[in-house]
C-alpha cells in the first residue's frame, strides 16, 4: 500500500462493531460470513478490492478486545495488550455490502483449524461479535484496483485468497470494459458464478493436489497470448507468485510498472501475524 499520514488514515477509516448474521459454504475452500449491525449502515466501502481489518475474539474471550476509543494510538495500544487476550487481527476483502440492511460479506479461505481466522470462520454462529476497521469514505486508500483512463483492457490474475476481490471487481466494472482474468483454485467445486458481461473473459485454473503457490498461475500467464494494446494489470495472491508475475509483465512483456497493481495476500510459510510483525507501521495504517 502507498504511505499515508495518520491524519489521512483517521479521516478515511473508523471502527465498526458488528456480529455474525449467517454463514454459507461456497465450495470446499471458501466460506462466506455475513456480518451485520446498525453501525454497518454507514460502512462506506468503495467496491472493487476494498479491504478492511477484521478483529476476532482471542481463544477464550467472549468478544474481541480492541482499543476502539484510542484514536490514532489504537495500534500501539492493541500491541500492548497480552497476546493471549487481545483480538486476532486479519485483513480481508469485502466481497459485497448492503448498507440499507447494515450487512457486509467476507469470504474466508478455509484450511481447517491451522489458523485462528480459519478456525473462527468454520465455527462462526449468528450473534458472534466482531469489530471491523473499515472505510469511512468510499474513495479510500484501501481500494487498489484503479485502471488508468487510457487503459485499453485489464489483466487480472489471482488465486483463491483473492477470489473475493476478483468477484467484487467484476461486480463493479462499468459496461464495455475489456478484462481477461485468470483465477487459480484448489478444486473444480471452488469455481464460482461471477459476473461476466460482454468483454470479460474468465479462465479458471484448477491445481488439484499441487500445493498453492507452486507456479500454475505464473506459468499459465507466461504462456498466454495477450492483446497488443496497452493494459492495466491487477495481480493478487501468494507473494512470491505475485512478484514473479509482476517481473514477467514489466521485464518480459514491456508493461509500464506504473500500470501494474500487485498485492501479496499471503506468503508460503508465514502467518499474517508474522508479516504484520515485520512491518508494524504498515499494519497500523
Secondary structure by P-SEA (a helix, b strand, c coil): cccccaaaaaaccbbbbbbbcccccccccbbbbbbbccccccccccccbbbbbbbbbcccccccccccccccaaaaaaaacccccccbbbbbccccccccccbbbbbbbccccccaaaaaaacccccbbbbbbcccccccccccccccccccbbbbbbcccaaaaaaaaaaaccccbbbbbbbbbccccccccccccccbbbbbbbbccccccccaaaaaaaacccccccbbbbbbccaaaaaaaaaaaacccccccccbbbbccccccccaaaaaaaccccccc
